[in-house]
Amino acid sequence: MANIKSAEKRARQTVKRRARNVAGRSKLRTAIKGVVNAVEAGDKETAVAKLKAAGPIIDSAVNKGLIHRNKAARHKSSLNARVKELSVAG
């Protein structure tokens, strides 16, 4: 444990920040898995709805500094491509 007052405060802040980041990352992964699972199940309507819901969550993760903007763009692009492929196939 830290001995200096400022270091103790930093330790407290780190714990809070980590909890917030873990929760945000979990929310992001859940949103992405929702789209992927809907696509794998072949459910076009659900996949489109989940994709529409996942977009703002992914953007929010970028704004909060959880992921890089290029990673967010890659996720959105690949999810969109999978849903589009489902639409064409179905």
C-alpha positions as a LaTeX table, in Angstrom:
\begin{tabular}{lrrr}
\hline
Residue & $x$ (\AA) & $y$ (\AA) & $z$ (\AA) \\
\hline
Met1 & 0.00 & 0.00 & 0.00 \\
Ala2 & 1.13 & 3.53 & $-0.75$ \\
Asn3 & 2.62 & 5.66 & 2.04 \\
Ile4 & 2.19 & 9.10 & 0.50 \\
Lys5 & $-1.21$ & 10.77 & 0.59 \\
Ser6 & $-1.25$ & 11.59 & $-3.12$ \\
Ala7 & $-0.28$ & 8.00 & $-3.95$ \\
Glu8 & $-3.13$ & 6.70 & $-1.77$ \\
Lys9 & $-5.57$ & 8.94 & $-3.64$ \\
Arg10 & $-4.16$ & 7.73 & $-6.95$ \\
Ala11 & $-4.69$ & 4.12 & $-5.85$ \\
Arg12 & $-8.34$ & 4.88 & $-4.99$ \\
Gln13 & $-8.85$ & 6.60 & $-8.33$ \\
Thr14 & $-7.29$ & 3.68 & $-10.18$ \\
Val15 & $-9.67$ & 1.20 & $-8.56$ \\
Lys16 & $-12.70$ & 3.30 & $-9.56$ \\
Arg17 & $-11.42$ & 3.89 & $-13.06$ \\
Arg18 & $-10.65$ & 0.20 & $-13.59$ \\
Ala19 & $-14.15$ & $-0.80$ & $-12.47$ \\
Arg20 & $-15.66$ & 1.71 & $-14.88$ \\
Asn21 & $-13.46$ & 0.50 & $-17.75$ \\
Val22 & $-14.22$ & $-3.17$ & $-17.07$ \\
Ala23 & $-17.97$ & $-2.45$ & $-17.07$ \\
Gly24 & $-17.74$ & $-0.43$ & $-20.28$ \\
Arg25 & $-15.66$ & $-3.06$ & $-22.03$ \\
Ser26 & $-18.12$ & $-5.75$ & $-20.94$ \\
Lys27 & $-21.02$ & $-3.72$ & $-22.33$ \\
Leu28 & $-19.13$ & $-3.32$ & $-25.62$ \\
Arg29 & $-18.36$ & $-7.03$ & $-25.93$ \\
Thr30 & $-21.95$ & $-7.96$ & $-25.08$ \\
Ala31 & $-23.27$ & $-5.66$ & $-27.80$ \\
Ile32 & $-20.89$ & $-7.14$ & $-30.37$ \\
Lys33 & $-21.74$ & $-10.73$ & $-29.33$ \\
Gly34 & $-25.44$ & $-9.94$ & $-29.64$ \\
Val35 & $-25.03$ & $-9.05$ & $-33.31$ \\
Val36 & $-22.76$ & $-12.04$ & $-33.99$ \\
Asn37 & $-25.14$ & $-14.49$ & $-32.31$ \\
Ala38 & $-28.14$ & $-13.11$ & $-34.21$ \\
Val39 & $-26.25$ & $-13.45$ & $-37.51$ \\
Glu40 & $-25.18$ & $-17.02$ & $-36.70$ \\
Ala41 & $-28.78$ & $-17.89$ & $-35.80$ \\
Gly42 & $-29.87$ & $-16.49$ & $-39.16$ \\
Asp43 & $-32.29$ & $-14.03$ & $-37.57$ \\
Lys44 & $-32.16$ & $-11.03$ & $-39.90$ \\
Glu45 & $-34.55$ & $-8.72$ & $-38.00$ \\
Thr46 & $-32.83$ & $-9.25$ & $-34.66$ \\
Ala47 & $-29.39$ & $-8.85$ & $-36.24$ \\
Val48 & $-30.36$ & $-5.50$ & $-37.78$ \\
Ala49 & $-31.85$ & $-4.29$ & $-34.49$ \\
Lys50 & $-28.81$ & $-5.41$ & $-32.49$ \\
Leu51 & $-26.48$ & $-3.77$ & $-35.02$ \\
Lys52 & $-28.38$ & $-0.51$ & $-34.72$ \\
Ala53 & $-28.08$ & $-0.69$ & $-30.92$ \\
Ala54 & $-24.38$ & $-1.67$ & $-31.02$ \\
Gly55 & $-23.28$ & 1.34 & $-33.10$ \\
Pro56 & $-23.70$ & 3.98 & $-30.39$ \\
Ile57 & $-22.22$ & 1.66 & $-27.76$ \\
Ile58 & $-19.09$ & 1.21 & $-29.89$ \\
Asp59 & $-18.85$ & 4.96 & $-30.50$ \\
Ser60 & $-19.30$ & 5.60 & $-26.79$ \\
Ala61 & $-16.39$ & 3.27 & $-26.01$ \\
Val62 & $-14.18$ & 5.35 & $-28.31$ \\
Asn63 & $-15.23$ & 8.61 & $-26.65$ \\
Lys64 & $-14.46$ & 7.16 & $-23.22$ \\
Gly65 & $-11.03$ & 5.99 & $-24.36$ \\
Leu66 & $-11.75$ & 2.29 & $-23.98$ \\
Ile67 & $-10.83$ & 1.39 & $-27.55$ \\
His68 & $-9.09$ & 3.13 & $-30.44$ \\
Arg69 & $-11.24$ & 4.71 & $-33.13$ \\
Asn70 & $-9.78$ & 2.44 & $-35.80$ \\
Lys71 & $-10.75$ & $-0.63$ & $-33.79$ \\
Ala72 & $-14.26$ & 0.76 & $-33.45$ \\
Ala73 & $-14.45$ & 1.35 & $-37.19$ \\
Arg74 & $-13.21$ & $-2.18$ & $-37.81$ \\
His75 & $-15.86$ & $-3.65$ & $-35.50$ \\
Lys76 & $-18.66$ & $-1.62$ & $-37.03$ \\
Ser77 & $-17.54$ & $-2.47$ & $-40.55$ \\
Ser78 & $-17.24$ & $-6.21$ & $-39.94$ \\
Leu79 & $-20.57$ & $-6.41$ & $-38.10$ \\
Asn80 & $-22.27$ & $-4.45$ & $-40.86$ \\
Ala81 & $-20.74$ & $-6.76$ & $-43.48$ \\
Arg82 & $-21.98$ & $-9.86$ & $-41.64$ \\
Val83 & $-25.51$ & $-8.49$ & $-41.37$ \\
Lys84 & $-25.45$ & $-7.43$ & $-45.01$ \\
Glu85 & $-24.27$ & $-10.90$ & $-46.04$ \\
Leu86 & $-27.18$ & $-12.38$ & $-44.08$ \\
Ser87 & $-29.59$ & $-10.06$ & $-45.93$ \\
Val88 & $-28.22$ & $-11.07$ & $-49.33$ \\
Ala89 & $-28.19$ & $-14.78$ & $-48.52$ \\
Gly90 & $-31.65$ & $-14.78$ & $-46.94$ \\
\hline
\end{tabular}
